[in-house]
Amino acid sequence: MQTRTQTFPNKYFNPEDISDREVPVLLDIETTGFSPDVSAIFMIGCAYIEGENLFLIQWLADTLELSGEQDILTAFSQWLRQYAACHEKTCLFTYNGQNFDLPFLKSRYIQCGLSSPLDSLNIRFIDLYREFLPLKNFWPTRNMKLRTMGMWAGYTYNTAPEGRRLINAYHQYIKIKDSKTMNLLFLHNSDDLKALASLMPVQNYVRLFSGAYAPAGLTSADNALSFYLKPEVSLPAPVTFTAFDCSLSVRPEEIILRVPLYARGLRFYYSDIKNYVYLPEEDYALHKSMTAYIDKSHWQRARRENCYTWFLPDEAFFNQPEHQRAYIQMIFRLFGFSR
């Protein structure tokens, strides 16, 4: 087994921003395939913050025999148990770990005849991919892969083998045990860990849409209302988004939500769409319980884009931030960004 520890200046995230003051440990594994029944784990990497630095610790199996995998699984178990014993509220962060890393680890622990620390330790698990998935349409990226999201968040990847090339590189390393190939294997894993670290602040967009902002003003112009919001979390990069004739500009220092103002006022969208029908002639949605009094030819099933009613914003709406917040949260739910 080869073990490597590295130290980098922490330019990635502030641990104080983690909710409930949890202590984050970042985890990424490398495997010889996608199925734990016929594939093995050949590298495990962890990252954590101490003081002003980001520390990486990685374990590489130097044999294809089961003993090589057992060695790195045992080393990871011992390290994680010791770390959790010294840090209350340890939280394990992964990217798509709920679908891949964690089930793969648990399966390989069983097949290697070892007890898994994931079952016995009192730690919480957070999958950043699942955290970010409700905002899928918000991200200005072509996909939500770790590499793509990490690069958008500002991480610059090194040149290291990926995918099938990574597995081939590992088999080459097993044959000749050369330091160049070994370094490339460690580099790939450390890249993924640092990309994951760069995504930690991106959780603040999720917190933003859950209400981490303060209404800071409201203007009316050009048949639209513009809501100005002050973010209460640190946002790493600007993003723009448009949907349902609304536009959203998110910047680290200010958020502007622009919604159309029609002759009949503002649209208020219902969230329980299945309980409503849409009346095209009247241009509003009605609760299903009222359809008994309306000819069926005059209504249709409501959809997200037409499940609304109308209201005219009054003086209280313009002067009371709590009324504005309720409307803003409704728009964020319409976008699919909050519940």
N, C-alpha and C positions, 0 to 999 in steps of 0.2 A: 504493500500500500504506500502511495505517495501522499504526503500531506503538505499543503502550502498555505501559509498565512500572509496576508498583504494588508497594508495600511495606506489609506488615501485621505486627503483632506475632505471633510464632509461639506461638499457644495451641493448636496442633493436635497436634503429635507431637514426640517427642524423637528426633533422628537417631541418638543413641547406642543406641536400642532396635533399630535395623535390624540384621538378622542379618549376620554377617561384616563389620560396619562398612562396608557398601556405602553409596555416596553416592546418595541418591534424587533422581530428577527425575520429576515428575508431568506426564503428558501427557493432553490432551483436544482433540479436533478437532470442528469443526462443518462439516456438509456440506449440499448442496442436495437430497440424497436418499439412499437406502439402497444403490444400486448404483454402484460406481465406474466402470462402463462408460458410464453416461448422466448421472452426477452429478459435482459438483466439490467440492473442499474450499475453503471461503471463510474459515475462521479456524483457526488453530493456537494453542493456549495451553500454556505450561509453567509449572511452579511448582518452586521449590527453596528450601532452607534455607541461610542464611548468618548465622552468629552467632545473635542472638535474633529474627531476622525471617524471615518467609516472603515471598519475592519472586515476582512473577508477571510474565511477559513474553508478550505476545499479538501476533499478526500477523493483520491483516484485509485481504482482497483488496478493492480499491475499484473493480473492474471485473469484468464477467462474461466478458470476453475471456480466452483461455487465458493471456495474459501476466500477468493478475492472480494466478492460481493459481500460476504459475511463480515469481512474486516471493515469495510467502509460503513456498513449498516451499524455495526457495533460502535465504531468511533463516533458516528453521528449521534447515536443514542446517548453515549456517555457525555458528549459535549452538551447536548440539549438539556439533559437532566441537570448537569452542573449549572448551566446558565439559568435555567428556570428556578433552581433552588436559590440562586443569588439575586434574582430579579422578580419581584412580585408582578403579577398581571402581565406575564410574558404573552405576546401575541405573535403568531406565525403568519407571515404574509407570503402569498404566492400569486402567480398570474396564471389563471386557468388551472390552479391546483386542485380545485374541488372535482374537476373532471379527470385530471391526469395525475399530477404529482402525488397527491395524498392517497388515492386508491392504489396507485402503482407501488408506492412505498409499503402500504399495509399488506398488499399481496406478496411482495418480495420478502418482507419480514416473516410471513407465515411459511413461505416455501424454503426459506433459509433456516427455519427452525428457531427463530429468534422472537423475543417479545418486542413489540413496537412501542416507542415512547409516545406516539401519537394517541394511543389508547389509554395510557396510564397517567400522563401528565395533565394537570389542570391548566391548560392553556387554550386560548381562543384562536380560531382560524379565520382569516379574512382572505378571500379570493378577489384581488383587484379587478380581474376581468369581469366577474359577476357584479362587482360594485359599479363598474363603468357601463355595463351593458344596457341599462335603461336609457342612457344618454347616447346610444349608438348613432343616432342621426345628428347629434350635436357636434361630434368630433370631426374636425376638418382633415380626416385621414382616409386613405383608400380602403383600409381595413382596420381591425382592432388587434392585430398580432402584436406581441410584446415588442418586437423590433420596430414596427411602424409607429406604435404609440410612444415608445421610448425616444425615438428620433424626433418626433413632434415635440415632446417635452424638453428637448434640448440635449439629449445624450448623443455623442458621436461614437459610433461603433468602430472597432478596430477590424483589421482584415483577418478573419479566422474562418475555418470551415463550418458549414451549416448543414443541417439535415442529413441526407445520406452521406455526404462528404465527411461529416463529423464522425459518423459511425465507421466509415472506411479508414479515417485517420486513426481512430482508436485501435482497430485491428492491425494497422500498420505499426502502431506503437507497441502493441503486445509482441509483435514478431521481432522487432529490432531494438526496442527500448531506447530510442534516441531522444535526446533532450529537446530537439527542435519540435518534434511532433508532440511531445508531452507539453511543451509550453503553449502550443496552439490549442490543445485541449483545455488547459487551464484558462487560456485567454477567452475562449468561447463562453465558458461558464461565468467567468468574472464579468464579461460584457453583459450577459443577461442579468446578473445580480445588480450591476450598477444601473442598467436600464430600468430595472424594477425599482431601485432606489429613487431614480428620477421621476417615477410615476407616483410616488407617495404624496407629493403636494397636489396632484390632480384630483385626489379625493375631495379637495375643497370645492370643486365644482358641484359635486353631489351635495355637500353641505349647504352650498349657496342656494340651490334650488329647493332645499328642504327648509329654507327660511333664514339663512345666515346673511341677512342684509337689512338695511334700514331705509325706508322710503325717504328720499331727500328732495323731492320736488315733483311737480306735475305741471305740464304746459299743454296748451291746445293750439294747434296750427295745422293748416293744410289738410283739414278733415281727418285729423288724427290726434290722439292723446299720447304724450310721451311721458313715461314714468322714469324718474331718475332715482337710482338706487345706489347706496353706499355699501360695498361689500364688507362683511365683518370677518372675512377669512382672506388669506393670501392667495391670489390667483396667479399662476405662473406664466400664462400667455393669453393674448386676446383671441376671442372667437366671435364670429358672427353667425346668425342663424335666422332663417325666415320660414314661416309656415302659417297657414290659415290667415293670410293677409297681414300677419304681424311680423315685426322684425325685432331682433334682439342683438344688441351689441354689448359684449362682455369684455371689459378691460380691467386690468388690475386695480385701477383707481376709481372706476365708475361703470355702472351698468345702465343702459338705456333700453327700455322696452317700449316699442311704438305699436299702438293698436289702432285700427281704423275707427273713426267716429262717423256713424251714418246719420241720416236724417231722423231715424227712429232712436238714435242713441248708441249705446254699446251693446254688443252681444254678450250674454252670459251663458256659458256652455254648461250643460248638465254632465255629470260624470257617469251616472247609472244609465247608460244609453239604452240598454235592453228594455228599460221600463218606459220608453218614450216612442212616440211616432212623430213624423214630420208632416206639417201641413204646407204644401208648396204654395197654395194661393195666398195663405196668410203669412208665410215665411217665418214660422216659429214652430217649436216642438211642443207637444202636448202629452201629458201622462196617459198611458194606455188605459187607465181606468175610465177615461172620458170618451173613448172611441165608440162606446155603445150608442152615443147620441149623434155620431157623425157617419155619413155614408162612406163605405170603405173606399170608394173611388176618389175620395178627397184627402186621403192620407197614405203614407208609405212608411216603411220601417226607417227609424232614425239612424243616421250614421254620425260618426264623431264630428264631421265637418258641418252638419246641420242640426245637431241636437242642442239648440239654444233658444233662449227667449230674449226679449229686449228690455232695456231699462235706460232712463235718462239720468246721467250723473247730475246730482244736485249740489248745493253748497256744502252740505255735510261731506259728500264724497271728495270734493276738492280740498277740504280743510282738515279732514281727519285721516291721518296716516293708516289707522287700523282698517278703515274701509278700503283704502287703496291696496293694502297688503292682502286682504282677502281676495280682491279681484286679481292681483298679480299671481297669487298662488293658484287661482283657478286657471289662469293662462298657462302656468308652468305644468299643471296637471294635463291640460289640453295637449301640450307638446309631448307629454309622456315623461317629463323630467321629475315629477314628484307624485306622491300618492295623495 
